């Protein structure tokens, strides 16, 4: 069974994000970039499936600029067998990414697509669901446990009220949550081996997908700074402030 793992290159989660001076976007020049943490969990889960003998091949795919090759090499170092880059300079939005991955799925023929539930840069949480709809495949989002058995996969997913368990018939789409696993560190020998693993490059035009943006960002602003707290003399003053200033009672 082939497993396809879409990954995204994002600003590293340890970096404090800054807005550009012209308020057009966030600053990415000279900023540390890395694999989206949820996608890293997806790669780890796919590699574990292969180690258990449940999967025969793990293919990582990314959509974006040439710099995404570095992120794909990280996936290869973790344990993916090969990688595909859909190279474009266009700002990609969730629907465009879902269409690109659909085209790759149709070429590669995987039985399972595992991807992060959302990217930490735009927090859209849309690509997995859109991909499942475009493919007309069953989906399980926010997975905290995945068990493969024959032509079925059982997924425990996190919902507001607790946990929900779904049984899906393959092929299927799964999006990963934080508690699914803890990704391994890529060792130096594996990083060196990753340099020799195949990494193919294609273009959206080759896949027959229009990736023109359908939404336009008008302005990006930093969130307002939190105001300092204050002290009150007694309960009566507290109630008065809550009623007259905060207007919460």
N, C-alpha and C positions, 0 to 999 in steps of 0.2 A: 504494500500500500504506500502510495506517495502522499506526503504531507507538504502543503504549501504554507509558508509563513511570511505574510507581508510585514515589513518593518519600516519605521520612519526615523529620519534623522532630525533631532530636535535640540534645542538649547539644553545643556546638561542641567539636571535637577538641582545641583549644588550652586548654580550660578544665579546671582541676583539679576533679574531681568530689568533692562533699562529701555525707556522709550526714546526713539530717535528725536533729535531736536526739531524736525519738521512735523512730528506727530503722525507720520505716515505708517509706521510699523514699529516693532521692537528692534533693538540693535542686535545684529548678529555678526558684525565685523569684529574679528579678533576675539571672539567669544568661544569658549569651549563647547563643542557639540558632541552628542553621544546618541546611542540608540534609545528610543522611547522606552521607559522602564516596563510598561505593560507588554510591549513587543518582545522585550528581552525574556520575560516570563513565558511568552508564547514559544520562542525559540527553544528555551530550556525544556518545555513540555514535549515539543516535537522530538527533540533529541532523546529524551527519556523513553519515548515510545519506540524509537529505533533501537535503543539499547536493550529494551525488553523483547525485541523481535516482533513488535506489533506493526512497525513501519519499515519499509525497505529503503526509502529515500526521503531526505528533508531538503526542500528547495526554498531558499530565502529570496524574496523579491522586494524591491524598493522603487519608489517613483520620485524623481526629483533631479537635482543637478549632479554633475560628475562627482562632487564631493561625497555623495551617498555611497560611492564605492568603498570608502573607509568604513562606513557603518556595516555594509554587507560583509566586509572582511572580518569584522567582529563576530557576526553571526556564523561565519564559516569557522572561526576559531573556537566558538562555543561547541560546534559539532555539526552544523549544516553541511550537506554534501556539495552543493553548488549554489550559485546565486544568479539572479537576473536583475538588471537595472533598466527601468524604463526612463530614459534620459530626456529631460525637458527643462527649460528655463522658466516656463510659465508657472505662475503661482497656482498650485493645485488645491482644489476644494474637494470635500468628501465625495460628492457624486462623481467627479472626474476620476478620483482615485479608485472608487468602486468599479467604474467602467473599465479602467485599465487592468485592474486585478481580474475582472471577469474575462477579459480577452486573454490574459496569461493563463487563467484556469482552463479555458477552452483549448489552448495550445498544449498545456502540460498534462491535463487530465488527472489531477489529484483526486483522492477520495475524501480528503479532509483539508479544510482551510482553518488554520488557527492564527488569530491575530489579537493584539491588545484591545481592550474594550474602548480605549480612547487615547489620544495623544495629549501629552501634558502641555503642549503649546497652545492649541486652540480649544481643547476640551470638548470637541464636537460630539463624540460618542455616536457617530453616524455611519462610518464606513462599513463596519461589519454587518449592520442591519441592511444597508443599501445593497451590499454585495449579495447577501442571501436572497433578497427580493429579486435582483437582476438574474441570478442563477436559478431562482425558484427552488432553492434548497432549504431544508429545515435548518433552524438556527437555535443556539443556546448562548445567551449572553451572560457576562459576569460570572464565569465559571470558577468555582473554588475547588472542584474535583472532577477529573475526567477518567472514565474507565471504558476501554475498548474491548468489545467481545464480538468477534465475527463481523457481521454486517451492521452491527448496532454500536452506538456509543451512549453511555449513561453519563449525564452531566449534572452535578450538583451546583446550583447557582445561587448567588446571594441576592435576596430580595428584601424589601423594607421590613417585612414581618418575620424574617428568619431565613430558612433555606428551602429551596424547591429542587426536586430531582426530576429530570426529564430523560426520556429514552428517545434517541433520534436514530433514524435509518440513514446510513451512509449513501451518497455523499452528503456532507453537512458543513456548516460554518459554526465555529466556536470562538467567542471572544473571552479573553482571560481577565481575571481579577487578581488582586494583590496576593491573596492567600492560597493561590493554586500551587505555587512552589517558590523556592529561593534559587534564583539563577546562579550557576557556578561562575567562578572566575576563569577567564581564558588564560591558560598557562602559556609560557613562552614557547615551548615546542609546538603547541597547537597554533599559536600565532604565526610561527614560521611555516607550518604546514598549510595554513589558510592562504598564504601567498601563492601557492601552487594550485589551489583548487579553481575550477572553472568559474568565470564570472562573465556572463554574456550581457551584451548591451543592445537595446532596441529603442525604438522611438514610438511615441503615440500615433504618428501618422502610419507607421508600419502596421500597428495593431488596429488601425481604422477607428480611432477614438478621438473625438473632439474634446479637448481639455480647456477650452476657452472659459475663463471665470464667469460665473453668472451672478456673483455678488461683488460689490465694491466696498472696500473699507474707506470710510470717509475720514475718520480721525481716531487716533489711539491716545488714550489718556491714562496716566497713572491713577490708582485709586486714591481718594482723598486721605490725608494723614489723620490718624486718630487723635481726637482731642483729649487733653488730660482730664482726669476725674476731679471731683471736688468733695469737700467735707461738709457735713450738715451737723447742726447742733443737737437736734433731737428728731424723734419719729415724726412729729408734726411737720417740721420743715421738709423732711424727706417726702412725705405724702404730698405736700404742697408742690414741690418741684416735679414729682412724677405726674401730678395732675395738670399743672399749669405750664410747665416748660417742656417736659418730655411728651406730655399728653398720651400716656399709656394707661391711665386709669380714669 
